[in-house]
Amino acid sequence: MSRETKRERRSGRSIGLVVRVVVTLCLFLVAIRLLGAATDALRPVLRRTLRSVVVGNPSALGLSWFASYVLANGSVVAALSLSLFDSGLVGPSHLYLMIVGSRLGGAAVVVFVGAADYLNEEIESVRDSMRLGLLTFLLTHSIYLPVLALGSVFVPLVDRPDTGGGEVTGPEPNVPDVVSTLADTAVVHLGPGVAFLGALALIFVSLRLFDGILDSLDKERLRRRYITRLNDKWVSFGLGVLVTGLTTSVAFSLGVVVPLYNRGHIKRTEIMPFVLGANVGTLVDTLLVAVALDSQVGVRIVLAVLAAGTIVSLLALLWYPRYSALVEAVQTEIVDRPAYFAAFLLSLLLAPLGLLVVR
């Protein structure tokens, strides 16, 4: 095969990749605007429902946490939370907690999958089935539980009275009007309920399409680049933020480094900073949703969560030897003791449900 032919094939693949990315982004944008329009139309019904469920900050946290279990996707729950906020159905503090809850729930889903593999005897031991899922869970919760406490500091700073709630003032929206028109038309013809469910389905589809695009990339080449850099905790953290932020996919970024970890090429202490960075970078897709909804306060609240997560992660890296030793000790205790393991799984289910009933 001639060089020119190879070059033409590479060029064709590149053009095809760009087209797929553009189509997926357009589908995602339409899905978000459709979700916003449907939520607005369903406001009376949703307000009555939410009044009986979200009666305070704990229940808002519990709702998004448990919803992440039901949908098995924290990003979709975060998008839905932003849509509720943009329609004035939840307040700024509720939104902050619901975004955090979506991260807590999303991390727990990985643990449940590992437990299911073990119970179905697809993996021979608890240790193997929980190896990475539990580590990711502990790292996520060790960061986002302190982020909850920082919400009382950040939310008053970003919820300034000049913009008030989720309403947008000032510059005209940047999202093309044709998208809003299409969304409004779909709500009228399909009905708010069908449009709402359709929007959620489109979000799932667009995320799956984007994952498919990422799967076509050369991960092995990325691994060869990573393996010499992950031994520095700061570089590892930065790569986690960068790769996850650019791809908006934790699954992709972890999919690059996990094989290196499982094959013993990198140590647990070297992958942990990368996972911490991925937990920060994963908020980029939530930020894109806030931008697509043209919610200025929503954008600031997402940035507040991102800033709080970054601060806590950097503090963990400053005291990294003690932090990593504590995480490893907790992981070992849970995996090695069946009673602790069972109690841990039960707590994952009871914690969000308990928050939901707090009045």
C-alpha atoms as a printed R data frame, in Angstrom:
    type eleno elety resid chain resno       x       y      z
1   ATOM     1    CA   MET     A     1   0.000   0.000  0.000
2   ATOM     2    CA   SER     A     2   1.444   3.372 -1.007
3   ATOM     3    CA   ARG     A     3   2.051   6.206  1.426
4   ATOM     4    CA   GLU     A     4  -0.491   8.320 -0.427
5   ATOM     5    CA   THR     A     5  -3.169   5.661  0.000
6   ATOM     6    CA   LYS     A     6  -2.402   5.358  3.720
7   ATOM     7    CA   ARG     A     7  -2.536   9.129  4.059
8   ATOM     8    CA   GLU     A     8  -5.911   9.237  2.298
9   ATOM     9    CA   ARG     A     9  -7.291   6.539  4.595
10  ATOM    10    CA   ARG     A    10  -6.077   8.370  7.697
11  ATOM    11    CA   SER     A    11  -7.597  11.581  6.350
12  ATOM    12    CA   GLY     A    12 -10.891   9.804  5.701
13  ATOM    13    CA   ARG     A    13 -10.941   8.359  9.225
14  ATOM    14    CA   SER     A    14 -10.188  11.785 10.694
15  ATOM    15    CA   ILE     A    15 -13.025  13.410  8.758
16  ATOM    16    CA   GLY     A    16 -15.369  10.621  9.793
17  ATOM    17    CA   LEU     A    17 -14.344  11.069 13.429
18  ATOM    18    CA   VAL     A    18 -14.982  14.820 13.280
19  ATOM    19    CA   VAL     A    19 -18.423  14.247 11.736
20  ATOM    20    CA   ARG     A    20 -19.321  11.749 14.480
21  ATOM    21    CA   VAL     A    21 -18.201  14.166 17.185
22  ATOM    22    CA   VAL     A    22 -20.211  17.056 15.706
23  ATOM    23    CA   VAL     A    23 -23.345  14.914 15.308
24  ATOM    24    CA   THR     A    24 -23.032  13.607 18.872
25  ATOM    25    CA   LEU     A    25 -22.550  17.094 20.310
26  ATOM    26    CA   CYS     A    26 -25.577  18.380 18.380
27  ATOM    27    CA   LEU     A    27 -27.665  15.483 19.664
28  ATOM    28    CA   PHE     A    28 -26.506  16.196 23.215
29  ATOM    29    CA   LEU     A    29 -27.380  19.889 22.843
30  ATOM    30    CA   VAL     A    30 -30.860  19.078 21.518
31  ATOM    31    CA   ALA     A    31 -31.386  16.591 24.360
32  ATOM    32    CA   ILE     A    32 -30.455  19.153 27.022
33  ATOM    33    CA   ARG     A    33 -32.686  21.865 25.561
34  ATOM    34    CA   LEU     A    34 -35.540  19.378 25.173
35  ATOM    35    CA   LEU     A    35 -35.089  18.367 28.810
36  ATOM    36    CA   GLY     A    36 -35.238  22.017 29.847
37  ATOM    37    CA   ALA     A    37 -38.367  22.720 27.797
38  ATOM    38    CA   ALA     A    38 -40.118  19.577 29.054
39  ATOM    39    CA   THR     A    39 -39.213  20.395 32.657
40  ATOM    40    CA   ASP     A    40 -40.696  23.876 32.246
41  ATOM    41    CA   ALA     A    41 -43.916  22.382 30.877
42  ATOM    42    CA   LEU     A    42 -44.080  19.874 33.735
43  ATOM    43    CA   ARG     A    43 -43.334  22.495 36.379
44  ATOM    44    CA   PRO     A    44 -46.712  22.282 38.218
45  ATOM    45    CA   VAL     A    45 -46.557  18.492 38.464
46  ATOM    46    CA   LEU     A    46 -42.877  18.398 39.378
47  ATOM    47    CA   ARG     A    47 -43.316  21.141 41.980
48  ATOM    48    CA   ARG     A    48 -45.993  19.144 43.807
49  ATOM    49    CA   THR     A    49 -43.840  16.021 43.689
50  ATOM    50    CA   LEU     A    50 -40.642  17.715 44.782
51  ATOM    51    CA   ARG     A    51 -42.365  19.495 47.654
52  ATOM    52    CA   SER     A    52 -43.146  16.116 49.186
53  ATOM    53    CA   VAL     A    53 -39.665  14.712 48.535
54  ATOM    54    CA   VAL     A    54 -37.150  17.564 48.717
55  ATOM    55    CA   VAL     A    55 -38.000  19.166 52.040
56  ATOM    56    CA   GLY     A    56 -34.448  20.197 52.891
57  ATOM    57    CA   ASN     A    57 -30.797  19.865 51.976
58  ATOM    58    CA   PRO     A    58 -30.411  16.246 53.215
59  ATOM    59    CA   SER     A    59 -33.315  15.018 51.097
60  ATOM    60    CA   ALA     A    60 -31.956  16.833 48.019
61  ATOM    61    CA   LEU     A    61 -28.647  15.029 48.491
62  ATOM    62    CA   GLY     A    62 -30.372  11.696 49.070
63  ATOM    63    CA   LEU     A    63 -32.611  12.095 46.019
64  ATOM    64    CA   SER     A    64 -29.775  12.626 43.543
65  ATOM    65    CA   TRP     A    65 -27.639   9.965 45.241
66  ATOM    66    CA   PHE     A    66 -30.383   7.337 44.973
67  ATOM    67    CA   ALA     A    67 -31.406   8.483 41.478
68  ATOM    68    CA   SER     A    68 -27.847   7.740 40.337
69  ATOM    69    CA   TYR     A    69 -28.429   4.145 41.434
70  ATOM    70    CA   VAL     A    70 -31.717   3.925 39.543
71  ATOM    71    CA   LEU     A    71 -30.343   5.424 36.319
72  ATOM    72    CA   ALA     A    72 -26.846   3.938 36.838
73  ATOM    73    CA   ASN     A    73 -25.431   7.230 35.577
74  ATOM    74    CA   GLY     A    74 -24.430  10.210 37.712
75  ATOM    75    CA   SER     A    75 -23.991  12.535 34.728
76  ATOM    76    CA   VAL     A    76 -27.634  12.171 33.677
77  ATOM    77    CA   VAL     A    77 -28.779  12.880 37.244
78  ATOM    78    CA   ALA     A    78 -26.613  16.005 37.363
79  ATOM    79    CA   ALA     A    79 -28.120  17.170 34.052
80  ATOM    80    CA   LEU     A    80 -31.626  16.575 35.376
81  ATOM    81    CA   SER     A    81 -30.782  18.492 38.564
82  ATOM    82    CA   LEU     A    82 -29.635  21.478 36.516
83  ATOM    83    CA   SER     A    83 -32.844  21.351 34.490
84  ATOM    84    CA   LEU     A    84 -34.913  21.389 37.690
85  ATOM    85    CA   PHE     A    85 -32.900  24.351 38.954
86  ATOM    86    CA   ASP     A    86 -33.240  26.228 35.678
87  ATOM    87    CA   SER     A    87 -37.023  25.817 35.950
88  ATOM    88    CA   GLY     A    88 -37.006  27.199 39.492
89  ATOM    89    CA   LEU     A    89 -38.013  23.881 41.084
90  ATOM    90    CA   VAL     A    90 -34.967  23.552 43.356
91  ATOM    91    CA   GLY     A    91 -32.803  26.197 44.984
92  ATOM    92    CA   PRO     A    92 -29.059  26.900 44.683
93  ATOM    93    CA   SER     A    93 -28.088  24.943 47.803
94  ATOM    94    CA   HIS     A    94 -30.212  22.015 46.619
95  ATOM    95    CA   LEU     A    95 -28.495  22.069 43.223
96  ATOM    96    CA   TYR     A    96 -25.035  22.078 44.816
97  ATOM    97    CA   LEU     A    97 -25.921  19.061 46.936
98  ATOM    98    CA   MET     A    98 -27.638  17.249 44.069
99  ATOM    99    CA   ILE     A    99 -24.544  17.577 41.885
100 ATOM   100    CA   VAL     A   100 -22.411  16.207 44.721
101 ATOM   101    CA   GLY     A   101 -24.965  13.447 45.287
102 ATOM   102    CA   SER     A   102 -24.739  12.438 41.636
103 ATOM   103    CA   ARG     A   103 -20.982  11.947 42.069
104 ATOM   104    CA   LEU     A   104 -21.414   9.921 45.273
105 ATOM   105    CA   GLY     A   105 -24.056   7.721 43.674
106 ATOM   106    CA   GLY     A   106 -22.147   7.307 40.436
107 ATOM   107    CA   ALA     A   107 -19.101   6.021 42.319
108 ATOM   108    CA   ALA     A   108 -21.223   3.526 44.254
109 ATOM   109    CA   VAL     A   109 -22.680   2.076 41.041
110 ATOM   110    CA   VAL     A   110 -19.206   0.745 40.175
111 ATOM   111    CA   VAL     A   111 -19.096  -1.052 43.535
112 ATOM   112    CA   PHE     A   112 -22.503  -2.643 42.953
113 ATOM   113    CA   VAL     A   113 -21.352  -3.912 39.545
114 ATOM   114    CA   GLY     A   114 -18.280  -5.499 41.125
115 ATOM   115    CA   ALA     A   115 -20.408  -7.095 43.839
116 ATOM   116    CA   ALA     A   116 -22.805  -8.467 41.212
117 ATOM   117    CA   ASP     A   117 -19.894 -10.038 39.322
118 ATOM   118    CA   TYR     A   118 -18.786 -11.775 42.513
119 ATOM   119    CA   LEU     A   119 -22.275 -12.958 43.495
120 ATOM   120    CA   ASN     A   120 -22.824 -14.303 39.970
121 ATOM   121    CA   GLU     A   121 -19.458 -16.091 40.246
122 ATOM   122    CA   GLU     A   122 -18.173 -14.335 37.156
123 ATOM   123    CA   ILE     A   123 -15.119 -13.353 39.189
124 ATOM   124    CA   GLU     A   124 -13.643 -15.798 41.675
125 ATOM   125    CA   SER     A   125 -12.967 -13.560 44.674
126 ATOM   126    CA   VAL     A   126 -14.326 -10.462 46.339
127 ATOM   127    CA   ARG     A   127 -10.867  -8.941 46.195
128 ATOM   128    CA   ASP     A   128 -10.646  -9.207 42.398
129 ATOM   129    CA   SER     A   129 -14.209  -8.049 41.725
130 ATOM   130    CA   MET     A   130 -13.908  -5.041 44.029
131 ATOM   131    CA   ARG     A   131 -10.292  -4.173 43.370
132 ATOM   132    CA   LEU     A   132 -10.695  -0.984 41.380
133 ATOM   133    CA   GLY     A   133 -14.358  -0.201 42.014
134 ATOM   134    CA   LEU     A   134 -13.900   0.056 45.766
135 ATOM   135    CA   LEU     A   135 -10.744   2.124 45.360
136 ATOM   136    CA   THR     A   136 -12.570   4.562 43.068
137 ATOM   137    CA   PHE     A   137 -15.488   4.720 45.496
138 ATOM   138    CA   LEU     A   138 -13.290   5.472 48.517
139 ATOM   139    CA   LEU     A   139 -11.342   8.139 46.651
140 ATOM   140    CA   THR     A   140 -14.531   9.799 45.385
141 ATOM   141    CA   HIS     A   141 -16.221   9.842 48.776
142 ATOM   142    CA   SER     A   142 -13.068  10.986 50.576
143 ATOM   143    CA   ILE     A   143 -13.131  14.077 48.340
144 ATOM   144    CA   TYR     A   144 -16.821  14.831 47.869
145 ATOM   145    CA   LEU     A   145 -17.894  14.388 51.493
146 ATOM   146    CA   PRO     A   146 -15.667  17.352 52.481
147 ATOM   147    CA   VAL     A   147 -16.985  19.150 49.380
148 ATOM   148    CA   LEU     A   148 -20.448  18.908 50.969
149 ATOM   149    CA   ALA     A   149 -19.217  20.900 53.947
150 ATOM   150    CA   LEU     A   150 -17.663  23.544 51.692
151 ATOM   151    CA   GLY     A   151 -21.055  24.124 50.088
152 ATOM   152    CA   SER     A   152 -22.085  26.376 52.974
153 ATOM   153    CA   VAL     A   153 -19.169  28.636 52.017
154 ATOM   154    CA   PHE     A   154 -19.361  28.530 48.222
155 ATOM   155    CA   VAL     A   155 -23.117  28.652 47.553
156 ATOM   156    CA   PRO     A   156 -23.694  32.105 49.148
157 ATOM   157    CA   LEU     A   157 -20.795  33.447 47.080
158 ATOM   158    CA   VAL     A   158 -22.116  32.239 43.719
159 ATOM   159    CA   ASP     A   159 -25.842  32.830 44.323
160 ATOM   160    CA   ARG     A   160 -25.682  36.589 43.919
161 ATOM   161    CA   PRO     A   161 -28.973  38.529 43.942
162 ATOM   162    CA   ASP     A   162 -28.233  40.182 40.596
163 ATOM   163    CA   THR     A   163 -29.158  36.979 38.760
164 ATOM   164    CA   GLY     A   164 -31.569  35.384 41.192
165 ATOM   165    CA   GLY     A   165 -32.072  31.613 41.128
166 ATOM   166    CA   GLY     A   166 -31.863  29.902 37.796
167 ATOM   167    CA   GLU     A   167 -33.178  32.827 35.758
168 ATOM   168    CA   VAL     A   168 -30.877  34.319 33.164
169 ATOM   169    CA   THR     A   169 -30.344  38.047 32.820
170 ATOM   170    CA   GLY     A   170 -27.899  40.092 30.846
171 ATOM   171    CA   PRO     A   171 -26.556  38.850 27.517
172 ATOM   172    CA   GLU     A   172 -28.738  36.942 25.119
173 ATOM   173    CA   PRO     A   173 -28.390  33.134 25.203
174 ATOM   174    CA   ASN     A   174 -25.546  31.721 23.137
175 ATOM   175    CA   VAL     A   175 -27.391  28.532 22.221
176 ATOM   176    CA   PRO     A   176 -28.937  28.839 18.732
177 ATOM   177    CA   ASP     A   177 -32.633  29.768 18.826
178 ATOM   178    CA   VAL     A   178 -33.414  27.015 16.325
179 ATOM   179    CA   VAL     A   179 -32.594  24.412 18.993
180 ATOM   180    CA   SER     A   180 -34.980  26.022 21.470
181 ATOM   181    CA   THR     A   181 -37.656  26.213 18.788
182 ATOM   182    CA   LEU     A   182 -37.241  22.529 17.975
183 ATOM   183    CA   ALA     A   183 -37.426  21.639 21.667
184 ATOM   184    CA   ASP     A   184 -40.582  23.693 22.238
185 ATOM   185    CA   THR     A   185 -42.211  22.200 19.142
186 ATOM   186    CA   ALA     A   186 -41.402  18.676 20.311
187 ATOM   187    CA   VAL     A   187 -42.957  19.359 23.722
188 ATOM   188    CA   VAL     A   188 -46.150  20.668 22.098
189 ATOM   189    CA   HIS     A   189 -46.550  17.733 19.708
190 ATOM   190    CA   LEU     A   190 -45.306  14.908 21.939
191 ATOM   191    CA   GLY     A   191 -46.584  16.177 25.256
192 ATOM   192    CA   PRO     A   192 -44.424  17.187 28.251
193 ATOM   193    CA   GLY     A   193 -44.231  13.689 29.741
194 ATOM   194    CA   VAL     A   194 -43.137  11.936 26.560
195 ATOM   195    CA   ALA     A   195 -40.734  14.774 25.734
196 ATOM   196    CA   PHE     A   196 -39.217  14.544 29.226
197 ATOM   197    CA   LEU     A   197 -38.587  10.801 28.909
198 ATOM   198    CA   GLY     A   198 -37.402  11.260 25.339
199 ATOM   199    CA   ALA     A   199 -34.888  13.882 26.455
200 ATOM   200    CA   LEU     A   200 -33.456  11.529 29.079
201 ATOM   201    CA   ALA     A   201 -33.225   8.776 26.454
202 ATOM   202    CA   LEU     A   202 -31.432  11.121 24.040
203 ATOM   203    CA   ILE     A   203 -28.930  12.072 26.744
204 ATOM   204    CA   PHE     A   204 -28.186   8.396 27.339
205 ATOM   205    CA   VAL     A   205 -27.838   7.793 23.594
206 ATOM   206    CA   SER     A   206 -25.513  10.766 23.075
207 ATOM   207    CA   LEU     A   207 -23.314   9.649 25.979
208 ATOM   208    CA   ARG     A   208 -23.149   6.121 24.561
209 ATOM   209    CA   LEU     A   209 -22.296   7.477 21.110
210 ATOM   210    CA   PHE     A   210 -19.510   9.557 22.596
211 ATOM   211    CA   ASP     A   211 -18.196   6.515 24.462
212 ATOM   212    CA   GLY     A   212 -18.198   4.683 21.133
213 ATOM   213    CA   ILE     A   213 -16.110   7.459 19.584
214 ATOM   214    CA   LEU     A   214 -13.632   7.264 22.456
215 ATOM   215    CA   ASP     A   215 -13.389   3.486 22.103
216 ATOM   216    CA   SER     A   216 -12.109   3.982 18.552
217 ATOM   217    CA   LEU     A   217  -9.102   5.987 19.773
218 ATOM   218    CA   ASP     A   218  -5.679   4.386 20.200
219 ATOM   219    CA   LYS     A   219  -5.557   3.705 23.946
220 ATOM   220    CA   GLU     A   220  -2.356   1.679 23.688
221 ATOM   221    CA   ARG     A   221  -0.486   4.715 22.405
222 ATOM   222    CA   LEU     A   222  -1.812   6.770 25.308
223 ATOM   223    CA   ARG     A   223  -0.747   4.055 27.757
224 ATOM   224    CA   ARG     A   224   2.820   4.130 26.445
225 ATOM   225    CA   ARG     A   225   2.886   7.860 27.107
226 ATOM   226    CA   TYR     A   226   1.336   7.566 30.579
227 ATOM   227    CA   ILE     A   227   3.478   4.806 32.020
228 ATOM   228    CA   THR     A   228   6.562   7.013 32.427
229 ATOM   229    CA   ARG     A   229   4.630   9.945 33.895
230 ATOM   230    CA   LEU     A   230   2.262   8.479 36.477
231 ATOM   231    CA   ASN     A   231   5.000   8.034 39.070
232 ATOM   232    CA   ASP     A   232   4.751  11.764 39.841
233 ATOM   233    CA   LYS     A   233   1.591  12.440 41.864
234 ATOM   234    CA   TRP     A   234   1.097  15.979 40.544
235 ATOM   235    CA   VAL     A   235   1.540  14.961 36.908
236 ATOM   236    CA   SER     A   236  -0.741  11.970 37.471
237 ATOM   237    CA   PHE     A   237  -3.418  14.222 38.988
238 ATOM   238    CA   GLY     A   238  -3.102  16.721 36.142
239 ATOM   239    CA   LEU     A   239  -3.424  13.981 33.530
240 ATOM   240    CA   GLY     A   240  -6.553  12.698 35.271
241 ATOM   241    CA   VAL     A   241  -8.131  16.156 35.129
242 ATOM   242    CA   LEU     A   242  -7.037  16.821 31.545
243 ATOM   243    CA   VAL     A   243  -7.983  13.498 29.946
244 ATOM   244    CA   THR     A   244 -11.327  13.226 31.738
245 ATOM   245    CA   GLY     A   245 -12.146  16.881 31.144
246 ATOM   246    CA   LEU     A   246 -11.388  16.713 27.427
247 ATOM   247    CA   THR     A   247 -13.238  13.440 26.886
248 ATOM   248    CA   THR     A   248 -15.957  14.097 29.534
249 ATOM   249    CA   SER     A   249 -15.693  10.372 30.280
250 ATOM   250    CA   VAL     A   250 -14.329   8.780 33.443
251 ATOM   251    CA   ALA     A   251 -14.826   5.388 31.815
252 ATOM   252    CA   PHE     A   252 -12.436   6.336 29.004
253 ATOM   253    CA   SER     A   253  -9.748   7.913 31.186
254 ATOM   254    CA   LEU     A   254  -9.757   5.008 33.641
255 ATOM   255    CA   GLY     A   255  -9.911   2.598 30.714
256 ATOM   256    CA   VAL     A   256  -6.526   3.921 29.629
257 ATOM   257    CA   VAL     A   257  -4.714   3.398 32.945
258 ATOM   258    CA   VAL     A   258  -6.586   0.473 34.514
259 ATOM   259    CA   PRO     A   259  -4.890  -2.160 32.276
260 ATOM   260    CA   LEU     A   260  -1.523  -0.766 33.374
261 ATOM   261    CA   TYR     A   261  -2.626  -1.113 36.998
262 ATOM   262    CA   ASN     A   262  -4.042  -4.628 36.569
263 ATOM   263    CA   ARG     A   263  -0.864  -5.805 34.804
264 ATOM   264    CA   GLY     A   264   1.305  -4.432 37.603
265 ATOM   265    CA   HIS     A   265   3.007  -1.760 35.474
266 ATOM   266    CA   ILE     A   266   1.931   0.989 37.880
267 ATOM   267    CA   LYS     A   267   1.309   0.839 41.612
268 ATOM   268    CA   ARG     A   268  -1.863   1.653 43.499
269 ATOM   269    CA   THR     A   269  -0.237   4.769 44.931
270 ATOM   270    CA   GLU     A   270   0.499   5.930 41.368
271 ATOM   271    CA   ILE     A   271  -3.018   5.433 40.019
272 ATOM   272    CA   MET     A   272  -4.742   7.112 42.983
273 ATOM   273    CA   PRO     A   273  -3.758  10.708 42.023
274 ATOM   274    CA   PHE     A   274  -5.006  10.016 38.487
275 ATOM   275    CA   VAL     A   275  -8.389   8.891 39.859
276 ATOM   276    CA   LEU     A   276  -8.530  12.022 42.031
277 ATOM   277    CA   GLY     A   277  -7.964  14.119 38.925
278 ATOM   278    CA   ALA     A   278 -10.603  12.174 37.016
279 ATOM   279    CA   ASN     A   279 -13.107  12.916 39.802
280 ATOM   280    CA   VAL     A   280 -12.533  16.629 39.203
281 ATOM   281    CA   GLY     A   281 -12.502  16.429 35.401
282 ATOM   282    CA   THR     A   282 -15.782  14.511 35.327
283 ATOM   283    CA   LEU     A   283 -17.632  17.711 36.233
284 ATOM   284    CA   VAL     A   284 -16.862  19.193 32.808
285 ATOM   285    CA   ASP     A   285 -19.878  17.482 31.225
286 ATOM   286    CA   THR     A   286 -22.093  18.930 33.976
287 ATOM   287    CA   LEU     A   287 -20.631  22.356 33.245
288 ATOM   288    CA   LEU     A   288 -21.490  21.915 29.550
289 ATOM   289    CA   VAL     A   289 -25.088  21.146 30.513
290 ATOM   290    CA   ALA     A   290 -25.296  24.357 32.558
291 ATOM   291    CA   VAL     A   291 -23.908  26.331 29.610
292 ATOM   292    CA   ALA     A   292 -26.368  24.671 27.212
293 ATOM   293    CA   LEU     A   293 -29.243  25.663 29.509
294 ATOM   294    CA   ASP     A   294 -27.948  29.265 29.586
295 ATOM   295    CA   SER     A   295 -28.112  29.232 33.387
296 ATOM   296    CA   GLN     A   296 -25.558  31.712 34.701
297 ATOM   297    CA   VAL     A   297 -26.080  30.783 38.347
298 ATOM   298    CA   GLY     A   298 -26.083  27.113 37.381
299 ATOM   299    CA   VAL     A   299 -22.691  27.549 35.729
300 ATOM   300    CA   ARG     A   300 -21.328  29.247 38.842
301 ATOM   301    CA   ILE     A   301 -22.643  26.507 41.117
302 ATOM   302    CA   VAL     A   302 -21.030  23.793 38.980
303 ATOM   303    CA   LEU     A   303 -17.790  25.780 39.050
304 ATOM   304    CA   ALA     A   304 -18.133  26.019 42.842
305 ATOM   305    CA   VAL     A   305 -18.379  22.229 43.122
306 ATOM   306    CA   LEU     A   306 -15.421  21.893 40.767
307 ATOM   307    CA   ALA     A   307 -13.370  24.403 42.769
308 ATOM   308    CA   ALA     A   308 -14.205  22.724 46.074
309 ATOM   309    CA   GLY     A   309 -13.289  19.307 44.658
310 ATOM   310    CA   THR     A   310  -9.991  20.681 43.359
311 ATOM   311    CA   ILE     A   311  -9.116  22.258 46.711
312 ATOM   312    CA   VAL     A   312  -9.843  19.088 48.684
313 ATOM   313    CA   SER     A   313  -7.943  16.951 46.152
314 ATOM   314    CA   LEU     A   314  -4.884  19.206 46.320
315 ATOM   315    CA   LEU     A   315  -4.939  19.039 50.126
316 ATOM   316    CA   ALA     A   316  -5.059  15.244 49.897
317 ATOM   317    CA   LEU     A   317  -2.031  15.285 47.600
318 ATOM   318    CA   LEU     A   318  -0.114  17.564 49.968
319 ATOM   319    CA   TRP     A   319  -0.480  14.910 52.682
320 ATOM   320    CA   TYR     A   320  -0.433  12.063 50.196
321 ATOM   321    CA   PRO     A   321   1.526   9.395 52.141
322 ATOM   322    CA   ARG     A   322  -0.911   9.538 55.069
323 ATOM   323    CA   TYR     A   323  -3.939   9.907 52.816
324 ATOM   324    CA   SER     A   324  -3.060   6.954 50.572
325 ATOM   325    CA   ALA     A   325  -2.199   4.780 53.582
326 ATOM   326    CA   LEU     A   326  -5.604   5.519 55.136
327 ATOM   327    CA   VAL     A   327  -7.469   4.708 51.911
328 ATOM   328    CA   GLU     A   328  -5.544   1.448 51.494
329 ATOM   329    CA   ALA     A   329  -6.210   0.458 55.117
330 ATOM   330    CA   VAL     A   330  -9.959   1.035 54.751
331 ATOM   331    CA   GLN     A   331 -10.049  -0.850 51.451
332 ATOM   332    CA   THR     A   332  -8.207  -3.826 52.952
333 ATOM   333    CA   GLU     A   333 -10.543  -4.004 55.953
334 ATOM   334    CA   ILE     A   334 -13.667  -3.959 53.783
335 ATOM   335    CA   VAL     A   335 -12.446  -6.545 51.291
336 ATOM   336    CA   ASP     A   336 -10.819  -8.948 53.759
337 ATOM   337    CA   ARG     A   337 -13.716  -9.130 56.228
338 ATOM   338    CA   PRO     A   338 -16.989 -10.556 54.843
339 ATOM   339    CA   ALA     A   339 -19.039  -8.975 57.638
340 ATOM   340    CA   TYR     A   340 -17.584  -5.540 56.903
341 ATOM   341    CA   PHE     A   341 -18.156  -6.084 53.196
342 ATOM   342    CA   ALA     A   342 -21.837  -6.929 53.720
343 ATOM   343    CA   ALA     A   343 -22.328  -3.991 56.094
344 ATOM   344    CA   PHE     A   344 -20.610  -1.697 53.604
345 ATOM   345    CA   LEU     A   345 -22.923  -2.722 50.748
346 ATOM   346    CA   LEU     A   346 -25.959  -2.309 53.003
347 ATOM   347    CA   SER     A   347 -24.814   1.172 54.024
348 ATOM   348    CA   LEU     A   348 -24.599   2.204 50.359
349 ATOM   349    CA   LEU     A   349 -28.308   1.503 50.017
350 ATOM   350    CA   LEU     A   350 -29.456   2.826 53.386
351 ATOM   351    CA   ALA     A   351 -27.463   6.088 53.343
352 ATOM   352    CA   PRO     A   352 -29.377   7.829 50.500
353 ATOM   353    CA   LEU     A   353 -32.708   6.377 51.659
354 ATOM   354    CA   GLY     A   354 -32.039   7.667 55.162
355 ATOM   355    CA   LEU     A   355 -31.314  11.143 53.803
356 ATOM   356    CA   LEU     A   356 -34.589  11.073 51.866
357 ATOM   357    CA   VAL     A   357 -36.673  10.605 55.026
358 ATOM   358    CA   VAL     A   358 -34.881  13.292 57.040
359 ATOM   359    CA   ARG     A   359 -37.273  16.161 57.734
